Amino acid sequence: MTVIKALARAKINLSLDILGRRSDGYHELESVMQSVTLADELIFRPAAEVSLTASDPDLAVDESNTVLRAVRRLQEATGSARGVEIFLRKRIPPGAGLGGGSTDAAAVLVVLNRWWGLDLSLSALVEIAADVGSDVPFCLTGGTALVGGRGERVTRLPPLPAVRILLVKPPVSVATADVYRRFQAA
């Protein structure tokens, strides 16, 4: 029985400029994003149906989860009806702005594209990723990048030198969509 494990690395925004609201309701942004070593782990097993379980009992494992949205969007785009059992070992704290859900979704797209033999190009995966979430296109490749639009335009930048960073998560969680909804240009 084949079991595949994948790490989904968190991201930080080194800069974030919100340039205004777009006609589609999203915000136009420009951000320099950087992957960090903090990562969730996803474990994939063959199955007849699609299912998701998680180490965090408070994490939604229904169709609202970006992992399942990524699987469903990939199935729709390719016509695949294959199943998969996914276990998510959550290490990236939710509601911290670290892209935990987005990086998990990106890992799903990359792993299932290979495992299911779909042979989609990176540009095709980016298109699917953008439908799942704004940070998902960056998370497909990670590293250091300039991200624009609502997140679908990713321009690779030279890697930054290795440095130690301290991530501190207060006991408050904030949904990214709520932050953008409340944003008022100065």
Backbone as JSON Lines, residues from 0, in Angstrom:
{"i":0,"aa":"M","n":[0.84,-1.18,0.0],"ca":[0.0,0.0,0.0],"c":[0.89,1.25,0.0]}
{"i":1,"aa":"T","n":[0.67,2.14,-0.95],"ca":[1.46,3.35,-1.07],"c":[0.99,4.4,-0.07]}
{"i":2,"aa":"V","n":[1.95,4.97,0.65],"ca":[1.68,6.09,1.54],"c":[2.65,7.2,1.15]}
{"i":3,"aa":"I","n":[2.12,8.39,0.97],"ca":[2.96,9.54,0.62],"c":[2.85,10.57,1.72]}
{"i":4,"aa":"K","n":[4.0,11.09,2.14],"ca":[4.04,12.16,3.14],"c":[4.57,13.41,2.46]}
{"i":5,"aa":"A","n":[3.99,14.55,2.82],"ca":[4.43,15.83,2.26],"c":[4.42,16.88,3.35]}
{"i":6,"aa":"L","n":[5.42,17.75,3.3],"ca":[5.45,18.9,4.21],"c":[4.87,20.1,3.47]}
{"i":7,"aa":"A","n":[4.1,20.88,4.19],"ca":[3.5,22.1,3.66],"c":[4.01,23.26,4.51]}
{"i":8,"aa":"R","n":[4.94,24.03,3.94],"ca":[5.65,25.05,4.7],"c":[4.85,26.35,4.82]}
{"i":9,"aa":"A","n":[4.87,26.91,6.01],"ca":[4.21,28.2,6.28],"c":[4.9,29.31,5.5]}
{"i":10,"aa":"K","n":[4.22,30.44,5.4],"ca":[4.79,31.61,4.74],"c":[4.62,32.83,5.64]}
{"i":11,"aa":"I","n":[5.52,33.77,5.46],"ca":[5.37,35.07,6.1],"c":[5.36,36.14,5.02]}
{"i":12,"aa":"N","n":[4.71,37.23,5.31],"ca":[4.74,38.39,4.42],"c":[5.83,39.32,4.92]}
{"i":13,"aa":"L","n":[6.86,39.51,4.11],"ca":[7.92,40.45,4.46],"c":[7.47,41.88,4.21]}
{"i":14,"aa":"S","n":[6.55,42.04,3.27],"ca":[5.91,43.33,3.02],"c":[4.52,43.04,2.49]}
{"i":15,"aa":"L","n":[3.6,43.97,2.67],"ca":[2.24,43.8,2.15],"c":[1.67,45.18,1.88]}
{"i":16,"aa":"D","n":[1.44,45.46,0.62],"ca":[0.79,46.71,0.22],"c":[-0.56,46.36,-0.39]}
{"i":17,"aa":"I","n":[-1.62,46.93,0.18],"ca":[-2.96,46.76,-0.38],"c":[-3.21,47.98,-1.25]}
{"i":18,"aa":"L","n":[-3.35,47.75,-2.55],"ca":[-3.4,48.84,-3.53],"c":[-4.82,49.3,-3.85]}
{"i":19,"aa":"G","n":[-5.82,48.59,-3.36],"ca":[-7.2,48.98,-3.61],"c":[-8.07,47.77,-3.84]}
{"i":20,"aa":"R","n":[-9.37,48.03,-3.97],"ca":[-10.34,46.96,-4.2],"c":[-10.53,46.77,-5.7]}
{"i":21,"aa":"R","n":[-10.59,45.51,-6.11],"ca":[-10.77,45.15,-7.51],"c":[-12.26,45.04,-7.83]}
{"i":22,"aa":"S","n":[-12.59,45.02,-9.1],"ca":[-13.99,44.89,-9.52],"c":[-14.59,43.54,-9.13]}
{"i":23,"aa":"D","n":[-13.74,42.51,-8.9],"ca":[-14.25,41.19,-8.51],"c":[-14.44,41.06,-7.0]}
{"i":24,"aa":"G","n":[-14.22,42.15,-6.26],"ca":[-14.42,42.15,-4.81],"c":[-13.18,41.85,-4.0]}
{"i":25,"aa":"Y","n":[-12.15,41.31,-4.65],"ca":[-10.88,41.07,-3.95],"c":[-10.08,42.36,-3.9]}
{"i":26,"aa":"H","n":[-9.01,42.35,-3.1],"ca":[-8.1,43.49,-3.04],"c":[-6.89,43.23,-3.93]}
{"i":27,"aa":"E","n":[-6.47,44.27,-4.62],"ca":[-5.22,44.22,-5.39],"c":[-4.1,44.39,-4.37]}
{"i":28,"aa":"L","n":[-3.14,43.49,-4.41],"ca":[-2.06,43.57,-3.44],"c":[-0.7,43.39,-4.1]}
{"i":29,"aa":"E","n":[0.29,43.77,-3.37],"ca":[1.67,43.5,-3.75],"c":[2.38,43.14,-2.45]}
{"i":30,"aa":"S","n":[3.02,41.98,-2.46],"ca":[3.62,41.46,-1.24],"c":[4.89,40.69,-1.57]}
{"i":31,"aa":"V","n":[5.85,40.78,-0.69],"ca":[7.01,39.88,-0.77],"c":[6.76,38.8,0.27]}
{"i":32,"aa":"M","n":[6.67,37.56,-0.22],"ca":[6.4,36.42,0.65],"c":[7.63,35.53,0.74]}
{"i":33,"aa":"Q","n":[7.75,34.87,1.88],"ca":[8.89,34.0,2.14],"c":[8.4,32.74,2.85]}
{"i":34,"aa":"S","n":[8.81,31.58,2.35],"ca":[8.53,30.32,3.05],"c":[9.42,30.23,4.28]}
{"i":35,"aa":"V","n":[8.91,29.57,5.31],"ca":[9.7,29.32,6.52],"c":[9.66,27.82,6.81]}
{"i":36,"aa":"T","n":[10.44,27.37,7.76],"ca":[10.55,25.93,8.01],"c":[9.38,25.35,8.79]}
{"i":37,"aa":"L","n":[8.61,26.16,9.49],"ca":[7.42,25.67,10.18],"c":[6.5,25.04,9.14]}
{"i":38,"aa":"A","n":[6.06,23.82,9.38],"ca":[5.29,23.12,8.34],"c":[4.25,22.18,8.94]}
{"i":39,"aa":"D","n":[3.14,22.05,8.22],"ca":[2.17,20.99,8.47],"c":[2.66,19.75,7.73]}
{"i":40,"aa":"E","n":[2.19,18.59,8.16],"ca":[2.5,17.35,7.45],"c":[1.2,16.74,6.96]}
{"i":41,"aa":"L","n":[1.19,16.35,5.7],"ca":[0.04,15.67,5.12],"c":[0.44,14.25,4.75]}
{"i":42,"aa":"I","n":[-0.42,13.3,5.08],"ca":[-0.18,11.9,4.76],"c":[-1.31,11.44,3.86]}
{"i":43,"aa":"F","n":[-0.94,10.93,2.68],"ca":[-1.89,10.5,1.65],"c":[-1.89,8.98,1.55]}
{"i":44,"aa":"R","n":[-3.09,8.41,1.51],"ca":[-3.25,6.97,1.33],"c":[-4.29,6.72,0.25]}
{"i":45,"aa":"P","n":[-4.14,5.65,-0.51],"ca":[-5.15,5.33,-1.53],"c":[-6.5,5.04,-0.86]}
{"i":46,"aa":"A","n":[-7.56,5.45,-1.52],"ca":[-8.91,5.19,-1.02],"c":[-9.89,5.3,-2.18]}
{"i":47,"aa":"A","n":[-11.05,4.72,-2.0],"ca":[-12.08,4.78,-3.04],"c":[-12.76,6.15,-3.06]}
{"i":48,"aa":"E","n":[-12.86,6.77,-1.9],"ca":[-13.51,8.08,-1.76],"c":[-12.49,9.09,-1.24]}
{"i":49,"aa":"V","n":[-12.86,10.36,-1.28],"ca":[-12.02,11.43,-0.73],"c":[-12.42,11.65,0.73]}
{"i":50,"aa":"S","n":[-11.42,11.66,1.62],"ca":[-11.7,11.94,3.03],"c":[-10.53,12.69,3.64]}
{"i":51,"aa":"L","n":[-10.83,13.44,4.71],"ca":[-9.83,14.22,5.42],"c":[-10.03,14.05,6.91]}
{"i":52,"aa":"T","n":[-8.94,13.75,7.63],"ca":[-8.93,13.78,9.09],"c":[-7.76,14.65,9.5]}
{"i":53,"aa":"A","n":[-7.8,15.13,10.75],"ca":[-6.76,16.05,11.2],"c":[-6.4,15.8,12.65]}
{"i":54,"aa":"S","n":[-5.16,16.17,12.99],"ca":[-4.69,16.02,14.37],"c":[-5.35,17.03,15.29]}
{"i":55,"aa":"D","n":[-5.81,18.16,14.75],"ca":[-6.46,19.21,15.54],"c":[-7.97,18.96,15.53]}
{"i":56,"aa":"P","n":[-8.54,18.59,16.67],"ca":[-9.97,18.28,16.7],"c":[-10.86,19.5,16.41]}
{"i":57,"aa":"D","n":[-10.33,20.7,16.52],"ca":[-11.1,21.91,16.24],"c":[-11.09,22.3,14.77]}
{"i":58,"aa":"L","n":[-10.29,21.61,13.97],"ca":[-10.17,21.94,12.56],"c":[-11.33,21.32,11.77]}
{"i":59,"aa":"A","n":[-11.99,22.13,10.97],"ca":[-13.08,21.62,10.12],"c":[-12.5,20.64,9.1]}
{"i":60,"aa":"V","n":[-13.11,19.5,8.96],"ca":[-12.66,18.51,7.98],"c":[-13.76,18.23,6.96]}
{"i":61,"aa":"D","n":[-14.62,19.23,6.77],"ca":[-15.69,19.12,5.78],"c":[-15.29,19.89,4.52]}
{"i":62,"aa":"E","n":[-16.23,20.09,3.63],"ca":[-15.95,20.73,2.34],"c":[-15.52,22.19,2.46]}
{"i":63,"aa":"S","n":[-15.62,22.78,3.65],"ca":[-15.14,24.16,3.83],"c":[-13.62,24.22,3.99]}
{"i":64,"aa":"N","n":[-12.98,23.09,4.25],"ca":[-11.53,23.05,4.42],"c":[-10.84,23.2,3.07]}
{"i":65,"aa":"T","n":[-9.79,24.01,3.02],"ca":[-9.09,24.25,1.75],"c":[-8.46,22.99,1.18]}
{"i":66,"aa":"V","n":[-8.12,22.03,2.03],"ca":[-7.56,20.76,1.53],"c":[-8.6,20.07,0.65]}
{"i":67,"aa":"L","n":[-9.82,19.94,1.15],"ca":[-10.86,19.29,0.36],"c":[-11.28,20.15,-0.83]}
{"i":68,"aa":"R","n":[-11.28,21.47,-0.67],"ca":[-11.59,22.34,-1.81],"c":[-10.56,22.15,-2.92]}
{"i":69,"aa":"A","n":[-9.28,21.98,-2.54],"ca":[-8.23,21.76,-3.55],"c":[-8.45,20.43,-4.27]}
{"i":70,"aa":"V","n":[-8.77,19.37,-3.52],"ca":[-9.02,18.07,-4.14],"c":[-10.19,18.19,-5.11]}
{"i":71,"aa":"R","n":[-11.29,18.79,-4.66],"ca":[-12.49,18.9,-5.49],"c":[-12.22,19.74,-6.74]}
{"i":72,"aa":"R","n":[-11.49,20.83,-6.58],"ca":[-11.19,21.69,-7.74],"c":[-10.29,20.96,-8.74]}
{"i":73,"aa":"L","n":[-9.33,20.17,-8.24],"ca":[-8.47,19.37,-9.11],"c":[-9.29,18.32,-9.85]}
{"i":74,"aa":"Q","n":[-10.2,17.67,-9.15],"ca":[-11.08,16.68,-9.79],"c":[-11.92,17.33,-10.89]}
{"i":75,"aa":"E","n":[-12.5,18.51,-10.59],"ca":[-13.33,19.21,-11.58],"c":[-12.52,19.59,-12.81]}
{"i":76,"aa":"A","n":[-11.31,20.08,-12.59],"ca":[-10.48,20.56,-13.7],"c":[-10.0,19.42,-14.6]}
{"i":77,"aa":"T","n":[-9.87,18.22,-14.04],"ca":[-9.29,17.11,-14.81],"c":[-10.29,15.99,-15.12]}
{"i":78,"aa":"G","n":[-11.46,16.04,-14.51],"ca":[-12.43,14.97,-14.7],"c":[-12.09,13.71,-13.92]}
{"i":79,"aa":"S","n":[-11.14,13.79,-13.03],"ca":[-10.75,12.63,-12.23],"c":[-11.81,12.32,-11.17]}
{"i":80,"aa":"A","n":[-12.06,11.06,-10.95],"ca":[-13.0,10.63,-9.9],"c":[-12.27,9.8,-8.85]}
{"i":81,"aa":"R","n":[-10.94,9.88,-8.85],"ca":[-10.16,9.07,-7.91],"c":[-10.37,9.56,-6.49]}
{"i":82,"aa":"G","n":[-10.14,8.66,-5.56],"ca":[-10.26,8.98,-4.15],"c":[-8.9,9.08,-3.48]}
{"i":83,"aa":"V","n":[-8.9,9.59,-2.28],"ca":[-7.68,9.68,-1.48],"c":[-8.08,9.9,-0.03]}
{"i":84,"aa":"E","n":[-7.33,9.3,0.86],"ca":[-7.5,9.54,2.29],"c":[-6.34,10.44,2.71]}
{"i":85,"aa":"I","n":[-6.67,11.57,3.31],"ca":[-5.63,12.53,3.72],"c":[-5.72,12.73,5.23]}
{"i":86,"aa":"F","n":[-4.56,12.61,5.89],"ca":[-4.45,12.96,7.3],"c":[-3.58,14.2,7.38]}
{"i":87,"aa":"L","n":[-4.06,15.21,8.09],"ca":[-3.35,16.48,8.24],"c":[-2.85,16.62,9.67]}
{"i":88,"aa":"R","n":[-1.53,16.58,9.82],"ca":[-0.9,16.83,11.12],"c":[-0.62,18.34,11.17]}
{"i":89,"aa":"K","n":[-1.45,19.05,11.93],"ca":[-1.43,20.51,11.95],"c":[-0.37,21.03,12.91]}
{"i":90,"aa":"R","n":[0.57,21.8,12.38],"ca":[1.61,22.45,13.2],"c":[1.57,23.96,13.03]}
{"i":91,"aa":"I","n":[1.07,24.42,11.88],"ca":[0.95,25.86,11.62],"c":[-0.33,26.33,12.31]}
{"i":92,"aa":"P","n":[-0.23,27.29,13.23],"ca":[-1.44,27.69,13.94],"c":[-2.44,28.39,13.02]}
{"i":93,"aa":"P","n":[-3.69,27.98,13.08],"ca":[-4.72,28.64,12.28],"c":[-4.93,30.09,12.74]}
{"i":94,"aa":"G","n":[-5.33,30.95,11.83],"ca":[-5.64,32.33,12.18],"c":[-4.44,33.17,12.52]}
{"i":95,"aa":"A","n":[-3.26,32.78,12.05],"ca":[-2.02,33.5,12.37],"c":[-1.44,34.24,11.17]}
{"i":96,"aa":"G","n":[-2.08,34.15,10.01],"ca":[-1.56,34.81,8.81],"c":[-0.36,34.12,8.21]}
{"i":97,"aa":"L","n":[-0.16,32.84,8.54],"ca":[1.0,32.09,8.07],"c":[0.68,31.19,6.87]}
{"i":98,"aa":"G","n":[-0.53,31.3,6.36],"ca":[-0.89,30.55,5.15],"c":[-1.06,29.06,5.36]}
{"i":99,"aa":"G","n":[-1.42,28.62,6.56],"ca":[-1.53,27.19,6.84],"c":[-2.49,26.46,5.92]}
{"i":100,"aa":"G","n":[-3.69,26.98,5.76],"ca":[-4.66,26.34,4.88],"c":[-4.22,26.39,3.43]}
{"i":101,"aa":"S","n":[-3.63,27.51,3.03],"ca":[-3.18,27.67,1.65],"c":[-2.04,26.72,1.31]}
{"i":102,"aa":"T","n":[-1.1,26.58,2.22],"ca":[0.04,25.71,1.94],"c":[-0.38,24.25,1.95]}
{"i":103,"aa":"D","n":[-1.36,23.9,2.78],"ca":[-1.9,22.54,2.77],"c":[-2.57,22.25,1.43]}
{"i":104,"aa":"A","n":[-3.36,23.21,0.93],"ca":[-4.04,23.05,-0.36],"c":[-3.02,22.91,-1.49]}
{"i":105,"aa":"A","n":[-1.97,23.72,-1.45],"ca":[-0.93,23.64,-2.48],"c":[-0.25,22.27,-2.47]}
{"i":106,"aa":"A","n":[0.05,21.75,-1.28],"ca":[0.67,20.42,-1.18],"c":[-0.24,19.36,-1.78]}
{"i":107,"aa":"V","n":[-1.54,19.47,-1.55],"ca":[-2.5,18.54,-2.13],"c":[-2.44,18.59,-3.66]}
{"i":108,"aa":"L","n":[-2.43,19.78,-4.22],"ca":[-2.4,19.91,-5.68],"c":[-1.13,19.3,-6.27]}
{"i":109,"aa":"V","n":[0.01,19.56,-5.65],"ca":[1.28,19.04,-6.16],"c":[1.34,17.52,-6.04]}
{"i":110,"aa":"V","n":[0.99,16.99,-4.86],"ca":[1.07,15.55,-4.63],"c":[0.09,14.8,-5.53]}
{"i":111,"aa":"L","n":[-1.16,15.23,-5.57],"ca":[-2.16,14.49,-6.35],"c":[-1.92,14.63,-7.85]}
{"i":112,"aa":"N","n":[-1.37,15.75,-8.29],"ca":[-1.02,15.9,-9.71],"c":[-0.03,14.8,-10.13]}
{"i":113,"aa":"R","n":[0.95,14.55,-9.28],"ca":[1.94,13.5,-9.59],"c":[1.37,12.11,-9.36]}
{"i":114,"aa":"W","n":[0.76,11.91,-8.2],"ca":[0.3,10.58,-7.79],"c":[-0.79,10.05,-8.71]}
{"i":115,"aa":"W","n":[-1.69,10.93,-9.13],"ca":[-2.77,10.51,-10.02],"c":[-2.36,10.55,-11.49]}
{"i":116,"aa":"G","n":[-1.09,10.93,-11.77],"ca":[-0.6,10.95,-13.14],"c":[-1.3,11.96,-14.03]}
{"i":117,"aa":"L","n":[-1.66,13.1,-13.47],"ca":[-2.4,14.11,-14.23],"c":[-1.51,14.93,-15.15]}
{"i":118,"aa":"D","n":[-0.25,15.05,-14.8],"ca":[0.75,15.76,-15.62],"c":[0.35,17.19,-15.96]}
{"i":119,"aa":"L","n":[-0.3,17.89,-15.03],"ca":[-0.64,19.29,-15.26],"c":[0.62,20.15,-15.12]}
{"i":120,"aa":"S","n":[0.73,21.16,-15.94],"ca":[1.86,22.08,-15.86],"c":[1.71,22.97,-14.62]}
{"i":121,"aa":"L","n":[2.8,23.65,-14.26],"ca":[2.74,24.57,-13.13],"c":[1.72,25.67,-13.4]}
{"i":122,"aa":"S","n":[1.65,26.18,-14.62],"ca":[0.68,27.25,-14.92],"c":[-0.75,26.74,-14.77]}
{"i":123,"aa":"A","n":[-1.03,25.49,-15.12],"ca":[-2.36,24.92,-14.93],"c":[-2.67,24.75,-13.45]}
{"i":124,"aa":"L","n":[-1.66,24.33,-12.67],"ca":[-1.86,24.21,-11.22],"c":[-2.09,25.57,-10.59]}
{"i":125,"aa":"V","n":[-1.38,26.61,-11.07],"ca":[-1.57,27.96,-10.54],"c":[-3.0,28.43,-10.77]}
{"i":126,"aa":"E","n":[-3.54,28.12,-11.94],"ca":[-4.92,28.51,-12.25],"c":[-5.9,27.83,-11.29]}
{"i":127,"aa":"I","n":[-5.71,26.56,-11.03],"ca":[-6.55,25.84,-10.08],"c":[-6.34,26.4,-8.68]}
{"i":128,"aa":"A","n":[-5.08,26.62,-8.32],"ca":[-4.74,27.13,-6.99],"c":[-5.41,28.47,-6.71]}
{"i":129,"aa":"A","n":[-5.44,29.36,-7.71],"ca":[-6.05,30.68,-7.53],"c":[-7.54,30.57,-7.24]}
{"i":130,"aa":"D","n":[-8.18,29.53,-7.75],"ca":[-9.6,29.31,-7.45],"c":[-9.81,28.83,-6.02]}
{"i":131,"aa":"V","n":[-8.8,28.21,-5.44],"ca":[-8.91,27.68,-4.08],"c":[-8.66,28.76,-3.04]}
{"i":132,"aa":"G","n":[-7.65,29.61,-3.28],"ca":[-7.32,30.67,-2.32],"c":[-6.21,31.56,-2.83]}
{"i":133,"aa":"S","n":[-6.17,32.78,-2.34],"ca":[-5.24,33.78,-2.85],"c":[-3.77,33.48,-2.58]}
{"i":134,"aa":"D","n":[-3.45,32.81,-1.47],"ca":[-2.04,32.49,-1.17],"c":[-1.6,31.15,-1.76]}
{"i":135,"aa":"V","n":[-2.54,30.37,-2.27],"ca":[-2.22,29.03,-2.75],"c":[-1.24,29.05,-3.93]}
{"i":136,"aa":"P","n":[-1.37,29.98,-4.91],"ca":[-0.38,29.98,-6.0],"c":[1.06,30.14,-5.5]}
{"i":137,"aa":"F","n":[1.3,31.06,-4.55],"ca":[2.65,31.21,-4.0],"c":[3.1,29.91,-3.33]}
{"i":138,"aa":"C","n":[2.21,29.29,-2.58],"ca":[2.57,28.1,-1.81],"c":[2.9,26.89,-2.69]}
{"i":139,"aa":"L","n":[2.52,26.92,-3.96],"ca":[2.88,25.81,-4.86],"c":[4.38,25.64,-4.96]}
{"i":140,"aa":"T","n":[5.11,26.74,-4.99],"ca":[6.56,26.66,-5.13],"c":[7.3,27.19,-3.91]}
{"i":141,"aa":"G","n":[6.69,28.12,-3.18],"ca":[7.34,28.68,-2.0],"c":[8.6,29.44,-2.33]}
{"i":142,"aa":"G","n":[9.51,29.5,-1.38],"ca":[10.74,30.26,-1.57],"c":[10.53,31.72,-1.24]}
{"i":143,"aa":"T","n":[11.1,32.58,-2.08],"ca":[10.95,34.02,-1.94],"c":[10.33,34.53,-3.22]}
{"i":144,"aa":"A","n":[9.29,35.35,-3.12],"ca":[8.61,35.8,-4.33],"c":[7.9,37.12,-4.1]}
{"i":145,"aa":"L","n":[7.75,37.86,-5.2],"ca":[6.9,39.03,-5.24],"c":[5.54,38.55,-5.73]}
{"i":146,"aa":"V","n":[4.5,38.81,-4.96],"ca":[3.17,38.32,-5.27],"c":[2.26,39.51,-5.54]}
{"i":147,"aa":"G","n":[1.52,39.46,-6.64],"ca":[0.64,40.56,-7.01],"c":[-0.74,40.09,-7.41]}
{"i":148,"aa":"G","n":[-1.55,41.05,-7.83],"ca":[-2.95,40.76,-8.15],"c":[-3.67,40.46,-6.86]}
{"i":149,"aa":"R","n":[-4.46,39.4,-6.84],"ca":[-5.05,38.96,-5.58],"c":[-4.26,37.79,-5.0]}
{"i":150,"aa":"G","n":[-3.1,37.51,-5.65],"ca":[-2.22,36.43,-5.23],"c":[-1.85,35.5,-6.35]}
{"i":151,"aa":"E","n":[-2.47,35.69,-7.52],"ca":[-2.25,34.77,-8.65],"c":[-0.98,35.07,-9.44]}
{"i":152,"aa":"R","n":[-0.42,36.27,-9.3],"ca":[0.82,36.6,-10.01],"c":[2.0,36.43,-9.06]}
{"i":153,"aa":"V","n":[2.85,35.45,-9.38],"ca":[3.98,35.11,-8.51],"c":[5.26,35.24,-9.32]}
{"i":154,"aa":"T","n":[6.14,36.13,-8.88],"ca":[7.43,36.33,-9.54],"c":[8.53,35.91,-8.57]}
{"i":155,"aa":"R","n":[9.26,34.88,-8.96],"ca":[10.34,34.37,-8.1],"c":[11.4,35.46,-7.89]}
{"i":156,"aa":"L","n":[11.91,35.53,-6.68],"ca":[12.99,36.43,-6.32],"c":[14.19,35.6,-5.86]}
{"i":157,"aa":"P","n":[15.39,36.18,-5.89],"ca":[16.55,35.43,-5.38],"c":[16.31,35.03,-3.92]}
{"i":158,"aa":"P","n":[16.8,33.86,-3.53],"ca":[16.6,33.43,-2.14],"c":[17.27,34.39,-1.16]}
{"i":159,"aa":"L","n":[16.64,34.55,-0.02],"ca":[17.21,35.38,1.04],"c":[18.25,34.56,1.8]}
{"i":160,"aa":"P","n":[19.2,35.24,2.43],"ca":[20.15,34.48,3.25],"c":[19.42,33.82,4.43]}
{"i":161,"aa":"A","n":[19.94,32.71,4.88],"ca":[19.34,32.0,6.01],"c":[19.46,32.85,7.27]}
{"i":162,"aa":"V","n":[18.36,33.04,7.94],"ca":[18.32,33.78,9.2],"c":[17.35,33.07,10.13]}
{"i":163,"aa":"R","n":[17.51,33.32,11.39],"ca":[16.55,32.81,12.37],"c":[15.49,33.87,12.58]}
{"i":164,"aa":"I","n":[14.24,33.41,12.67],"ca":[13.16,34.33,12.98],"c":[12.37,33.74,14.14]}
{"i":165,"aa":"L","n":[11.73,34.59,14.88],"ca":[10.88,34.17,15.98],"c":[9.45,34.5,15.62]}
{"i":166,"aa":"L","n":[8.62,33.48,15.51],"ca":[7.2,33.67,15.25],"c":[6.46,33.57,16.57]}
{"i":167,"aa":"V","n":[5.66,34.57,16.87],"ca":[4.88,34.59,18.1],"c":[3.41,34.68,17.73]}
{"i":168,"aa":"K","n":[2.61,33.76,18.21],"ca":[1.18,33.73,17.93],"c":[0.44,34.04,19.22]}
{"i":169,"aa":"P","n":[-0.21,35.21,19.3],"ca":[-1.0,35.51,20.5],"c":[-2.22,34.58,20.57]}
{"i":170,"aa":"P","n":[-2.91,34.57,21.7],"ca":[-4.05,33.66,21.84],"c":[-5.31,34.12,21.09]}
{"i":171,"aa":"V","n":[-5.14,34.96,20.11],"ca":[-6.24,35.47,19.3],"c":[-6.01,35.0,17.86]}
{"i":172,"aa":"S","n":[-7.07,34.54,17.22],"ca":[-6.98,34.15,15.81],"c":[-7.79,35.12,14.98]}
{"i":173,"aa":"V","n":[-7.29,35.4,13.79],"ca":[-7.95,36.35,12.9],"c":[-8.06,35.7,11.52]}
{"i":174,"aa":"A","n":[-9.26,35.7,10.97],"ca":[-9.46,35.18,9.61],"c":[-9.01,36.23,8.61]}
{"i":175,"aa":"T","n":[-8.18,35.82,7.66],"ca":[-7.64,36.75,6.67],"c":[-8.77,37.46,5.92]}
{"i":176,"aa":"A","n":[-9.82,36.75,5.56],"ca":[-10.94,37.37,4.84],"c":[-11.54,38.5,5.65]}
{"i":177,"aa":"D","n":[-11.63,38.33,6.98],"ca":[-12.17,39.4,7.84],"c":[-11.27,40.62,7.85]}
{"i":178,"aa":"V","n":[-9.97,40.4,7.86],"ca":[-9.02,41.53,7.83],"c":[-9.2,42.34,6.57]}
{"i":179,"aa":"Y","n":[-9.25,41.68,5.42],"ca":[-9.43,42.39,4.16],"c":[-10.8,43.06,4.09]}
{"i":180,"aa":"R","n":[-11.83,42.4,4.62],"ca":[-13.18,42.98,4.6],"c":[-13.22,44.29,5.38]}
{"i":181,"aa":"R","n":[-12.46,44.36,6.45],"ca":[-12.47,45.54,7.32],"c":[-11.48,46.62,6.9]}
{"i":182,"aa":"F","n":[-10.63,46.3,5.93],"ca":[-9.6,47.25,5.5],"c":[-10.23,48.49,4.87]}
{"i":183,"aa":"Q","n":[-9.78,49.64,5.33],"ca":[-10.19,50.93,4.77],"c":[-8.93,51.68,4.35]}
{"i":184,"aa":"A","n":[-8.84,52.04,3.08],"ca":[-7.66,52.76,2.61],"c":[-7.57,54.09,3.33]}
{"i":185,"aa":"A","n":[-6.35,54.48,3.69],"ca":[-6.14,55.74,4.42],"c":[-6.23,56.94,3.5]}
